[in-house]
C-alpha cells in the first residue's frame, strides 16, 4: 500500500465550519467570502512545506480545483485527498424532490449529451431498476469530475455515509466502494468515521484491507466514539500495512492549544494528520509541532 502524506491541509475553515462555535464559524465564512483569500492560505501551506490537500466536494470545490489546474507549474507536486459526497447538497435535494428525482438531477445535471449517454450506457437503467451499487458508482463518478486532472492519492467517503453503512453492517457497499476507487481512480480508498475502533474491527472481519481511515483524534475525546482509550488501543494494535490512520479534529475545534494537542498526537501510532488553519502563522506553527514517528 502506498504511503499517505504525513501532513494534509484541510478545508473546514474556508467554509464556515466550526463544531464548537457558530460565531467563529460565521467569522470564518465572512473572512473567506472572497475566494482569493482561500488561494492565499493554500499558498501559505505550500510555503510551509505541506504538499497534500483534503477538499470536500462542496459548491466552491470546482472553482478551487480550477485554480490549481490553471497553475500546474506552481502546484504540480500537490497530492489530493477528495472527500465525497458533500452531504448537504444531497439532503437538500432529497428534501425538495424525493430520493430518485434527486439522484436523477445529480447524475444528469451539467453533463454534455455524450456524458449523459456514457452514464446511461454504464448504468442509467440502474436508476429505474434501483441497482444500488451501480447508482453508488455513478454518484462517485459525478463527484470526482471536480478533481479531474489532479493527482489524487486517496478518495474519502464522508463520515455521515461511512457510519450509516457501518451501523447497518453492509459489507458489500464498503467492498464495492473500495474496489471502484482502486480500479477507476488508481487511488487508495479512504473512510472518514466517528467510530474508528469499530470500523477497524469490522473491516478486519470483512477482510477489506489497504484502506485509509480518518477520524477525530484528540486528547479530550472530542467526537470520538466510544472513548479516547479505545482509539489509543486501536491505533497501538493497528497493522499499518492493512490500514493507515489519519487524525483530524486534533485541536477539538479550538478547545485544546496547538502545543498541547500535538504533544499528545505525536505519541500516537498514526500515519497522518489533517488540519485546517486560516493564517500563515498558525500553519507554520502547526507544521513545526507535528512530529510523530
C-alpha positions as YAML, in Angstrom:
chain: A
units: angstrom
residues:
- id: 1
  name: UNK
  ca: [0.00, 0.00, 0.00]
- id: 2
  name: UNK
  ca: [1.44, 3.38, -1.00]
- id: 3
  name: UNK
  ca: [2.16, 5.67, 1.91]
- id: 4
  name: UNK
  ca: [-0.06, 8.65, 2.60]
- id: 5
  name: UNK
  ca: [1.32, 12.13, 3.34]
- id: 6
  name: UNK
  ca: [2.28, 12.84, 6.93]
- id: 7
  name: UNK
  ca: [0.60, 16.26, 6.89]
- id: 8
  name: UNK
  ca: [-2.52, 17.14, 4.89]
- id: 9
  name: UNK
  ca: [-4.10, 20.60, 4.72]
- id: 10
  name: UNK
  ca: [-7.86, 20.57, 5.30]
- id: 11
  name: UNK
  ca: [-10.63, 22.96, 4.27]
- id: 12
  name: UNK
  ca: [-13.26, 23.31, 7.01]
- id: 13
  name: UNK
  ca: [-12.02, 26.78, 7.90]
- id: 14
  name: UNK
  ca: [-12.79, 28.02, 4.39]
- id: 15
  name: UNK
  ca: [-16.47, 27.13, 4.51]
- id: 16
  name: UNK
  ca: [-17.60, 28.39, 7.90]
- id: 17
  name: UNK
  ca: [-17.39, 25.05, 9.74]
- id: 18
  name: UNK
  ca: [-16.60, 25.09, 13.44]
- id: 19
  name: UNK
  ca: [-18.28, 22.44, 15.57]
- id: 20
  name: UNK
  ca: [-17.75, 24.31, 18.83]
- id: 21
  name: UNK
  ca: [-18.72, 27.88, 17.95]
- id: 22
  name: UNK
  ca: [-21.29, 29.21, 15.50]
- id: 23
  name: UNK
  ca: [-19.84, 32.69, 15.99]
- id: 24
  name: UNK
  ca: [-16.38, 31.50, 14.97]
- id: 25
  name: UNK
  ca: [-17.88, 29.68, 12.01]
- id: 26
  name: UNK
  ca: [-19.59, 32.86, 10.82]
- id: 27
  name: UNK
  ca: [-16.37, 34.85, 11.16]
- id: 28
  name: UNK
  ca: [-14.54, 32.30, 9.00]
- id: 29
  name: UNK
  ca: [-17.29, 32.32, 6.37]
- id: 30
  name: UNK
  ca: [-17.03, 36.10, 6.11]
- id: 31
  name: UNK
  ca: [-13.22, 36.03, 6.01]
- id: 32
  name: UNK
  ca: [-13.17, 33.62, 3.09]
- id: 33
  name: UNK
  ca: [-16.13, 35.01, 1.16]
- id: 34
  name: UNK
  ca: [-13.59, 36.21, -1.42]
- id: 35
  name: UNK
  ca: [-12.14, 33.03, -2.92]
- id: 36
  name: UNK
  ca: [-8.78, 34.74, -3.47]
- id: 37
  name: UNK
  ca: [-8.39, 34.69, 0.31]
- id: 38
  name: UNK
  ca: [-8.62, 30.90, 0.13]
- id: 39
  name: UNK
  ca: [-5.94, 30.69, -2.56]
- id: 40
  name: UNK
  ca: [-3.64, 32.82, -0.43]
- id: 41
  name: UNK
  ca: [-3.94, 30.44, 2.53]
- id: 42
  name: UNK
  ca: [-3.25, 27.43, 0.29]
- id: 43
  name: UNK
  ca: [-0.06, 29.20, -0.78]
- id: 44
  name: UNK
  ca: [0.89, 29.69, 2.88]
- id: 45
  name: UNK
  ca: [0.52, 25.94, 3.44]
- id: 46
  name: UNK
  ca: [2.66, 25.20, 0.38]
- id: 47
  name: UNK
  ca: [5.36, 27.59, 1.60]
- id: 48
  name: UNK
  ca: [5.31, 25.81, 4.97]
- id: 49
  name: UNK
  ca: [6.10, 22.53, 3.25]
- id: 50
  name: UNK
  ca: [2.65, 20.92, 3.06]
- id: 51
  name: UNK
  ca: [2.22, 19.00, -0.19]
- id: 52
  name: UNK
  ca: [-1.23, 17.48, 0.29]
- id: 53
  name: UNK
  ca: [-4.78, 18.87, 0.28]
- id: 54
  name: UNK
  ca: [-8.07, 17.40, 1.54]
- id: 55
  name: UNK
  ca: [-11.07, 19.05, -0.10]
- id: 56
  name: UNK
  ca: [-14.78, 18.37, 0.32]
- id: 57
  name: UNK
  ca: [-16.75, 18.27, -2.93]
- id: 58
  name: UNK
  ca: [-18.81, 21.30, -1.93]
- id: 59
  name: UNK
  ca: [-20.13, 24.17, -4.03]
- id: 60
  name: UNK
  ca: [-16.78, 26.00, -4.20]
- id: 61
  name: UNK
  ca: [-14.56, 22.96, -4.75]
- id: 62
  name: UNK
  ca: [-14.81, 23.16, -8.54]
- id: 63
  name: UNK
  ca: [-13.57, 26.74, -8.56]
- id: 64
  name: UNK
  ca: [-10.71, 25.84, -6.22]
- id: 65
  name: UNK
  ca: [-9.70, 22.86, -8.36]
- id: 66
  name: UNK
  ca: [-9.85, 25.04, -11.47]
- id: 67
  name: UNK
  ca: [-7.35, 27.40, -9.84]
- id: 68
  name: UNK
  ca: [-4.92, 24.56, -9.13]
- id: 69
  name: UNK
  ca: [-5.34, 23.14, -12.63]
- id: 70
  name: UNK
  ca: [-4.71, 26.58, -14.13]
- id: 71
  name: UNK
  ca: [-1.34, 26.83, -12.35]
- id: 72
  name: UNK
  ca: [0.28, 23.43, -12.98]
- id: 73
  name: UNK
  ca: [3.88, 24.55, -12.51]
- id: 74
  name: UNK
  ca: [3.19, 26.09, -9.13]
- id: 75
  name: UNK
  ca: [1.08, 23.20, -7.80]
- id: 76
  name: UNK
  ca: [2.48, 20.22, -9.72]
- id: 77
  name: UNK
  ca: [3.61, 18.35, -6.59]
- id: 78
  name: UNK
  ca: [0.31, 18.60, -4.70]
- id: 79
  name: UNK
  ca: [-1.37, 15.33, -3.71]
- id: 80
  name: UNK
  ca: [-5.17, 15.39, -3.47]
- id: 81
  name: UNK
  ca: [-7.45, 13.79, -0.89]
- id: 82
  name: UNK
  ca: [-11.05, 14.39, -2.06]
- id: 83
  name: UNK
  ca: [-13.82, 13.88, 0.48]
- id: 84
  name: UNK
  ca: [-17.14, 12.86, -1.06]
- id: 85
  name: UNK
  ca: [-20.05, 13.34, -1.22]
- id: 86
  name: UNK
  ca: [-20.98, 16.76, 0.11]
- id: 87
  name: UNK
  ca: [-23.96, 15.61, 2.21]
- id: 88
  name: UNK
  ca: [-25.85, 18.92, 2.47]
- id: 89
  name: UNK
  ca: [-26.30, 19.04, -1.31]
- id: 90
  name: UNK
  ca: [-28.00, 15.64, -1.34]
- id: 91
  name: UNK
  ca: [-30.01, 16.27, 1.83]
- id: 92
  name: UNK
  ca: [-31.47, 19.46, 0.36]
- id: 93
  name: UNK
  ca: [-32.26, 17.81, -2.97]
- id: 94
  name: UNK
  ca: [-33.91, 14.80, -1.36]
- id: 95
  name: UNK
  ca: [-35.99, 17.04, 0.92]
- id: 96
  name: UNK
  ca: [-37.11, 19.09, -2.06]
- id: 97
  name: UNK
  ca: [-37.61, 16.43, -4.73]
- id: 98
  name: UNK
  ca: [-37.53, 12.95, -3.19]
- id: 99
  name: UNK
  ca: [-34.81, 10.32, -3.41]
- id: 100
  name: UNK
  ca: [-34.94, 9.16, -7.05]
- id: 101
  name: UNK
  ca: [-35.64, 12.55, -8.68]
- id: 102
  name: UNK
  ca: [-32.72, 13.89, -6.62]
- id: 103
  name: UNK
  ca: [-30.43, 11.12, -7.90]
- id: 104
  name: UNK
  ca: [-31.50, 11.81, -11.49]
- id: 105
  name: UNK
  ca: [-30.76, 15.52, -11.12]
- id: 106
  name: UNK
  ca: [-27.30, 14.90, -9.67]
- id: 107
  name: UNK
  ca: [-26.40, 12.35, -12.34]
- id: 108
  name: UNK
  ca: [-27.56, 14.26, -15.38]
- id: 109
  name: UNK
  ca: [-27.21, 17.94, -14.45]
- id: 110
  name: UNK
  ca: [-24.24, 19.77, -16.05]
- id: 111
  name: UNK
  ca: [-23.36, 16.79, -18.25]
- id: 112
  name: UNK
  ca: [-22.97, 17.04, -22.01]
- id: 113
  name: UNK
  ca: [-25.07, 14.85, -24.30]
- id: 114
  name: UNK
  ca: [-22.14, 12.45, -24.74]
- id: 115
  name: UNK
  ca: [-21.52, 12.27, -21.00]
- id: 116
  name: UNK
  ca: [-25.18, 11.53, -20.35]
- id: 117
  name: UNK
  ca: [-25.10, 8.77, -22.95]
- id: 118
  name: UNK
  ca: [-22.00, 7.37, -21.27]
- id: 119
  name: UNK
  ca: [-23.67, 7.35, -17.89]
- id: 120
  name: UNK
  ca: [-26.75, 5.72, -19.34]
- id: 121
  name: UNK
  ca: [-24.63, 3.07, -21.05]
- id: 122
  name: UNK
  ca: [-22.81, 2.36, -17.82]
- id: 123
  name: UNK
  ca: [-25.89, 2.07, -15.70]
- id: 124
  name: UNK
  ca: [-28.61, 4.61, -16.41]
- id: 125
  name: UNK
  ca: [-31.10, 1.77, -16.23]
- id: 126
  name: UNK
  ca: [-29.87, 1.20, -12.70]
- id: 127
  name: UNK
  ca: [-31.88, 4.23, -11.61]
- id: 128
  name: UNK
  ca: [-35.03, 2.61, -12.92]
- id: 129
  name: UNK
  ca: [-34.02, -0.80, -11.57]
- id: 130
  name: UNK
  ca: [-32.80, 0.68, -8.27]
- id: 131
  name: UNK
  ca: [-29.45, -1.11, -8.57]
- id: 132
  name: UNK
  ca: [-27.80, 0.44, -5.52]
- id: 133
  name: UNK
  ca: [-24.21, -0.46, -6.36]
- id: 134
  name: UNK
  ca: [-24.40, 0.97, -9.89]
- id: 135
  name: UNK
  ca: [-26.04, 4.13, -8.60]
- id: 136
  name: UNK
  ca: [-23.29, 4.48, -5.99]
- id: 137
  name: UNK
  ca: [-20.56, 4.17, -8.61]
- id: 138
  name: UNK
  ca: [-22.28, 6.73, -10.84]
- id: 139
  name: UNK
  ca: [-22.67, 9.21, -7.98]
- id: 140
  name: UNK
  ca: [-18.98, 8.78, -7.10]
- id: 141
  name: UNK
  ca: [-18.02, 9.47, -10.70]
- id: 142
  name: UNK
  ca: [-20.12, 12.64, -10.77]
- id: 143
  name: UNK
  ca: [-18.48, 13.90, -7.56]
- id: 144
  name: UNK
  ca: [-14.99, 13.03, -8.82]
- id: 145
  name: UNK
  ca: [-15.41, 15.08, -12.01]
- id: 146
  name: UNK
  ca: [-14.47, 18.08, -9.86]
- id: 147
  name: UNK
  ca: [-10.98, 16.64, -9.32]
- id: 148
  name: UNK
  ca: [-10.28, 15.54, -12.89]
- id: 149
  name: UNK
  ca: [-6.67, 16.07, -13.92]
- id: 150
  name: UNK
  ca: [-5.37, 16.41, -10.36]
- id: 151
  name: UNK
  ca: [-3.04, 13.92, -8.66]
- id: 152
  name: UNK
  ca: [-5.49, 12.04, -6.43]
- id: 153
  name: UNK
  ca: [-3.91, 9.83, -3.76]
- id: 154
  name: UNK
  ca: [-6.89, 8.96, -1.51]
- id: 155
  name: UNK
  ca: [-10.65, 9.32, -2.02]
- id: 156
  name: UNK
  ca: [-12.51, 9.58, 1.28]
- id: 157
  name: UNK
  ca: [-16.12, 8.69, 1.94]
- id: 158
  name: UNK
  ca: [-17.66, 11.23, 4.32]
- id: 159
  name: UNK
  ca: [-18.37, 10.04, 7.86]
- id: 160
  name: UNK
  ca: [-22.13, 10.63, 7.59]
- id: 161
  name: UNK
  ca: [-22.18, 7.94, 4.87]
- id: 162
  name: UNK
  ca: [-19.47, 5.69, 6.33]
- id: 163
  name: UNK
  ca: [-21.07, 5.50, 9.75]
- id: 164
  name: UNK
  ca: [-24.57, 4.97, 8.36]
- id: 165
  name: UNK
  ca: [-23.38, 2.00, 6.31]
- id: 166
  name: UNK
  ca: [-21.28, 0.77, 9.23]
- id: 167
  name: UNK
  ca: [-24.30, 0.94, 11.51]
- id: 168
  name: UNK
  ca: [-26.27, -1.26, 9.15]
- id: 169
  name: UNK
  ca: [-23.31, -3.59, 8.72]
- id: 170
  name: UNK
  ca: [-23.44, -3.61, 4.92]
- id: 171
  name: UNK
  ca: [-20.15, -5.23, 3.93]
- id: 172
  name: UNK
  ca: [-20.89, -5.18, 0.19]
- id: 173
  name: UNK
  ca: [-21.10, -1.38, -0.03]
- id: 174
  name: UNK
  ca: [-17.63, -0.96, 1.50]
- id: 175
  name: UNK
  ca: [-16.25, -3.66, -0.80]
- id: 176
  name: UNK
  ca: [-17.73, -2.06, -3.92]
- id: 177
  name: UNK
  ca: [-16.65, 1.43, -2.89]
- id: 178
  name: UNK
  ca: [-13.05, 0.38, -2.25]
- id: 179
  name: UNK
  ca: [-12.84, -1.62, -5.46]
- id: 180
  name: UNK
  ca: [-14.26, 1.23, -7.56]
- id: 181
  name: UNK
  ca: [-11.81, 3.79, -6.12]
- id: 182
  name: UNK
  ca: [-8.84, 1.49, -6.72]
- id: 183
  name: UNK
  ca: [-9.84, 0.47, -10.24]
- id: 184
  name: UNK
  ca: [-11.28, 3.71, -11.62]
- id: 185
  name: UNK
  ca: [-9.06, 6.30, -9.94]
- id: 186
  name: UNK
  ca: [-5.92, 4.28, -9.10]
- id: 187
  name: UNK
  ca: [-6.17, 5.76, -5.62]
- id: 188
  name: UNK
  ca: [-6.43, 4.43, -2.10]
- id: 189
  name: UNK
  ca: [-9.97, 4.16, -0.70]
- id: 190
  name: UNK
  ca: [-10.49, 6.25, 2.43]
- id: 191
  name: UNK
  ca: [-13.21, 6.17, 5.08]
- id: 192
  name: UNK
  ca: [-13.95, 9.02, 7.49]
- id: 193
  name: UNK
  ca: [-15.62, 7.89, 10.70]
- id: 194
  name: UNK
  ca: [-16.54, 8.93, 14.21]
- id: 195
  name: UNK
  ca: [-16.02, 5.37, 15.46]
- id: 196
  name: UNK
  ca: [-12.56, 4.32, 14.33]
- id: 197
  name: UNK
  ca: [-12.18, 1.29, 16.66]
- id: 198
  name: UNK
  ca: [-15.42, -0.34, 15.49]
- id: 199
  name: UNK
  ca: [-14.75, 0.45, 11.82]
- id: 200
  name: UNK
  ca: [-11.31, -1.17, 12.02]
- id: 201
  name: UNK
  ca: [-12.82, -4.22, 13.72]
- id: 202
  name: UNK
  ca: [-15.43, -4.68, 11.00]
- id: 203
  name: UNK
  ca: [-13.02, -4.07, 8.12]
- id: 204
  name: UNK
  ca: [-10.73, -6.77, 9.53]
- id: 205
  name: UNK
  ca: [-13.69, -9.12, 9.97]
- id: 206
  name: UNK
  ca: [-14.77, -8.48, 6.37]
- id: 207
  name: UNK
  ca: [-11.17, -8.80, 5.11]
- id: 208
  name: UNK
  ca: [-11.25, -5.36, 3.49]
- id: 209
  name: UNK
  ca: [-7.66, -4.11, 3.60]
- id: 210
  name: UNK
  ca: [-5.41, -1.34, 2.29]
- id: 211
  name: UNK
  ca: [-7.79, 1.39, 3.41]
- id: 212
  name: UNK
  ca: [-7.05, 4.81, 4.90]
- id: 213
  name: UNK
  ca: [-9.18, 5.51, 7.99]
- id: 214
  name: UNK
  ca: [-9.60, 9.15, 9.03]
- id: 215
  name: UNK
  ca: [-11.18, 10.02, 12.38]
- id: 216
  name: UNK
  ca: [-11.18, 12.61, 15.12]
- id: 217
  name: UNK
  ca: [-8.24, 12.02, 17.43]
- id: 218
  name: UNK
  ca: [-7.52, 14.40, 20.30]
- id: 219
  name: UNK
  ca: [-6.65, 14.25, 23.97]
- id: 220
  name: UNK
  ca: [-10.15, 15.13, 25.26]
- id: 221
  name: UNK
  ca: [-12.07, 12.53, 23.23]
- id: 222
  name: UNK
  ca: [-13.99, 15.13, 21.23]
- id: 223
  name: UNK
  ca: [-16.12, 13.47, 18.50]
- id: 224
  name: UNK
  ca: [-14.54, 10.11, 19.36]
- id: 225
  name: UNK
  ca: [-16.84, 7.15, 19.93]
- id: 226
  name: UNK
  ca: [-16.87, 5.20, 22.17]
- id: 227
  name: UNK
  ca: [-13.98, 6.85, 24.09]
- id: 228
  name: UNK
  ca: [-10.39, 8.08, 23.92]
- id: 229
  name: UNK
  ca: [-8.78, 4.94, 25.35]
- id: 230
  name: UNK
  ca: [-10.42, 2.78, 22.68]
- id: 231
  name: UNK
  ca: [-8.80, 4.92, 19.99]
- id: 232
  name: UNK
  ca: [-5.36, 4.75, 21.58]
- id: 233
  name: UNK
  ca: [-5.63, 0.98, 21.91]
- id: 234
  name: UNK
  ca: [-6.89, 0.56, 18.32]
- id: 235
  name: UNK
  ca: [-4.02, 2.67, 16.98]
- id: 236
  name: UNK
  ca: [-1.46, 0.77, 19.05]
- id: 237
  name: UNK
  ca: [-2.75, -2.56, 17.72]
- id: 238
  name: UNK
  ca: [-3.16, -1.44, 14.11]
- id: 239
  name: UNK
  ca: [-1.19, -3.03, 11.29]
- id: 240
  name: UNK
  ca: [-0.27, -0.09, 9.06]
- id: 241
  name: UNK
  ca: [0.21, -2.46, 6.11]
- id: 242
  name: UNK
  ca: [-3.55, -3.04, 6.25]
- id: 243
  name: UNK
  ca: [-4.86, 0.33, 7.47]
- id: 244
  name: UNK
  ca: [-3.27, 3.74, 7.59]
- id: 245
  name: UNK
  ca: [-4.68, 6.10, 10.21]
- id: 246
  name: UNK
  ca: [-5.23, 9.82, 9.74]
- id: 247
  name: UNK
  ca: [-6.11, 12.09, 12.67]
- id: 248
  name: UNK
  ca: [-8.50, 15.04, 12.27]
- id: 249
  name: UNK
  ca: [-10.05, 17.46, 14.83]
- id: 250
  name: UNK
  ca: [-6.75, 17.32, 16.69]
- id: 251
  name: UNK
  ca: [-7.44, 20.70, 18.35]
- id: 252
  name: UNK
  ca: [-11.05, 19.71, 19.15]
- id: 253
  name: UNK
  ca: [-12.35, 22.81, 17.30]
- id: 254
  name: UNK
  ca: [-10.10, 25.08, 19.36]
- id: 255
  name: UNK
  ca: [-10.69, 23.53, 22.80]
- id: 256
  name: UNK
  ca: [-7.02, 22.50, 23.01]
- id: 257
  name: UNK
  ca: [-3.96, 24.63, 22.30]
- id: 258
  name: UNK
  ca: [-1.81, 23.55, 19.38]
- id: 259
  name: UNK
  ca: [1.20, 22.80, 21.58]
- id: 260
  name: UNK
  ca: [-0.82, 20.64, 23.97]
- id: 261
  name: UNK
  ca: [-2.71, 18.95, 21.16]
- id: 262
  name: UNK
  ca: [0.36, 17.84, 19.23]
- id: 263
  name: UNK
  ca: [2.28, 16.77, 22.30]
- id: 264
  name: UNK
  ca: [-0.49, 14.19, 22.60]
- id: 265
  name: UNK
  ca: [-0.77, 13.39, 18.87]
- id: 266
  name: UNK
  ca: [2.98, 12.88, 18.50]
- id: 267
  name: UNK
  ca: [2.75, 9.99, 20.97]
- id: 268
  name: UNK
  ca: [0.10, 8.13, 18.95]
- id: 269
  name: UNK
  ca: [0.70, 5.42, 16.37]
- id: 270
  name: UNK
  ca: [-0.84, 7.23, 13.43]
- id: 271
  name: UNK
  ca: [0.41, 7.87, 9.92]
- id: 272
  name: UNK
  ca: [-1.06, 11.27, 9.08]
- id: 273
  name: UNK
  ca: [-2.69, 14.44, 10.40]
- id: 274
  name: UNK
  ca: [-5.16, 16.62, 8.52]
- id: 275
  name: UNK
  ca: [-5.52, 20.12, 9.94]
- id: 276
  name: UNK
  ca: [-7.07, 23.41, 8.94]
- id: 277
  name: UNK
  ca: [-5.76, 26.88, 9.69]
- id: 278
  name: UNK
  ca: [-6.60, 30.33, 8.41]
- id: 279
  name: UNK
  ca: [-3.36, 32.26, 8.89]
- id: 280
  name: UNK
  ca: [0.27, 31.89, 7.88]
- id: 281
  name: UNK
  ca: [1.50, 31.89, 11.48]
- id: 282
  name: UNK
  ca: [-0.91, 29.13, 12.57]
- id: 283
  name: UNK
  ca: [0.03, 26.97, 9.58]
- id: 284
  name: UNK
  ca: [3.75, 27.36, 10.26]
- id: 285
  name: UNK
  ca: [3.28, 26.68, 13.97]
- id: 286
  name: UNK
  ca: [1.26, 23.52, 13.34]
- id: 287
  name: UNK
  ca: [3.71, 22.10, 10.79]
- id: 288
  name: UNK
  ca: [6.58, 22.59, 13.24]
- id: 289
  name: UNK
  ca: [4.64, 20.94, 16.09]
- id: 290
  name: UNK
  ca: [3.67, 17.78, 14.19]
- id: 291
  name: UNK
  ca: [6.46, 15.30, 14.85]
- id: 292
  name: UNK
  ca: [5.14, 11.77, 15.25]
- id: 293
  name: UNK
  ca: [7.05, 8.67, 14.12]
...
